[in-house]
Amino acid sequence: MKKPELVVPARDLEDVSKRLEAGADAIVIGDARFMLCGSGSFTKKDLQEAVNLMHQQGKKAYFLVDAMMSNALLVEFEEYLQKIKDLAFDGIRVSDLGAYRLIRQRLPEMKCHLVDGMMLTNYETINYWGNRGIKRTRLAHELTLDEVVDIKKSATPEIEVLIHGAPLMFTSRRQLIENYLTFQEQLGKQVTIAKDGNYLYDEERDFYYPITCNDHGTHIYGGSDVCMVDDLDELIRIGIDALYLDHFTYEKGAFIKLIELYRATLDLLAKDPDRYKQIKRALYIEAEKHQNPKRPLDRGFYYKPTIYKNKED
């Protein structure tokens, strides 16, 4: 079976070094001006050092551009492309199609990945973009495993899926938290919309939904972290090309442990799949050790199709 690429993000050069040591195959880096929710930001000098370090170890360096682009930001991004055109990225990961068009114009030989956590839900859409130069797509987070299997069978670009971390549920270009608190203050009300930090709290489910604001707006993540460490054999069997671990809800040390766990798991699967089946439960328990107590682990939507209830229900 083909061993998929283990892809992780990094916030700074220290992250890059430690995540390479932990076993990542590819690392996603970028400039916060052009990243939707990316934490940390690399200067051009940092980008060059990071790319050199990754290539010295035979690993891949991906540049992330997934912000929702305004006209002004597209102009800034076009100028920025001129500054980084000499950097030997192995690919640029993009979600805005205006940004993708500029990349094709300015860096026509650059490989591009389309990464959209919400909209890539069928193979016709994926093949449409494959026919227009996209080399890899990261599928929407709210897909079942059966849907992923069907897409992989018919898709021409490479397929990447989220296997660990918080799925993005909602994003808005507006500064919703600041606007809401300002409005309530004008009404003379003392309110908080977060509990125990930057979380929306759902009393009915006892879930904490991470919420963050930056220059690109407001972003809300799911109340639990996806964990597929004990269920990777099916994804590998069908030939998924890349597996993505997200670090948004994790401290640096805990995330390193997770990378090490998934690296060891993928190596075991390649060497001894029968042994993997015997220790699946132990792998999941090991992942739980590195979990924030406010963040339960689950399968995301891999085995749970989205259900929309009628108001009468």
KAZIZI-V527427 format. One record per pair of residues at least 12 apart in sequence whose C-alpha atoms are under 6 Angstrom apart, sorted by sequence separation. I is the first residue (numbers start at 1). GAP is how many residues later the second one is. D is the distance in whole Angstrom. If there is no record, write none. Layout:
I/GAP/D ; I/GAP/D
This chain:
30/12/6 ; 198/12/6 ; 199/12/5 ; 209/12/6 ; 198/13/6 ; 209/13/6 ; 209/14/4 ; 208/15/5 ; 207/16/5 ; 6/18/5 ; 9/18/5 ; 6/19/5 ; 7/19/5 ; 8/19/5 ; 9/19/4 ; 10/19/6 ; 93/19/6 ; 95/19/5 ; 120/19/5 ; 121/19/6 ; 5/20/6 ; 7/20/6 ; 91/20/5 ; 92/20/5 ; 93/20/5 ; 94/20/5 ; 95/20/5 ; 120/20/5 ; 91/21/5 ; 93/21/6 ; 94/21/6 ; 95/21/6 ; 113/21/6 ; 119/21/6 ; 136/21/5 ; 138/21/6 ; 112/22/5 ; 113/22/6 ; 115/22/6 ; 118/22/4 ; 135/22/5 ; 136/22/4 ; 137/22/5 ; 138/22/4 ; 139/22/6 ; 112/23/6 ; 113/23/5 ; 114/23/5 ; 115/23/5 ; 117/23/4 ; 136/23/6 ; 138/23/5 ; 113/24/6 ; 117/24/5 ; 62/27/6 ; 130/27/5 ; 11/28/6 ; 61/28/5 ; 62/28/6 ; 64/28/6 ; 65/28/6 ; 66/28/5 ; 123/28/5 ; 127/28/6 ; 11/29/4 ; 61/29/5 ; 62/29/5 ; 63/29/5 ; 64/29/5 ; 65/29/5 ; 66/29/5 ; 127/29/6 ; 35/30/5 ; 36/30/5 ; 60/30/6 ; 62/30/6 ; 63/30/6 ; 34/31/5 ; 35/31/5 ; 36/31/4 ; 35/32/5 ; 123/32/5 ; 26/33/6 ; 30/33/5 ; 34/33/5 ; 25/34/5 ; 26/34/4 ; 27/34/5 ; 28/34/5 ; 29/34/5 ; 30/34/5 ; 26/35/6 ; 28/35/6 ; 254/36/5 ; 175/42/5 ; 173/43/6 ; 174/43/5 ; 175/43/6 ; 173/44/4 ; 172/45/5 ; 172/46/5 ; 171/47/6 ; 171/48/4 ; 170/49/6 ; 170/50/5 ; 230/50/5 ; 169/51/6 ; 169/52/5 ; 168/53/4 ; 169/53/6 ; 167/54/6 ; 230/54/6 ; 167/55/6 ; 166/56/6 ; 166/59/5 ; 165/60/5 ; 165/61/5 ; 164/62/5 ; 164/63/5 ; 163/64/6 ; 163/65/5 ; 227/70/6 ; 224/71/5 ; 226/71/6 ; 227/71/6 ; 224/72/5 ; 225/72/5 ; 226/72/5 ; 227/72/6 ; 224/73/6 ; 226/73/5 ; 226/74/5 ; 165/80/6 ; 159/81/6 ; 160/81/6 ; 163/81/6 ; 164/81/5 ; 165/81/5 ; 159/82/5 ; 160/82/4 ; 161/82/5 ; 162/82/5 ; 158/83/6 ; 160/83/6 ; 161/83/6 ; 144/157/5 ; 145/157/5 ; 143/158/6 ; 144/158/4 ; 142/159/5 ; 144/159/6 ; 144/161/6 ; 6/236/6 ; 7/236/6 ; 8/236/6 ; 4/237/5 ; 5/237/4 ; 6/237/5 ; 7/237/5 ; 8/237/5 ; 22/237/6 ; 4/238/5 ; 22/238/5 ; 23/240/6
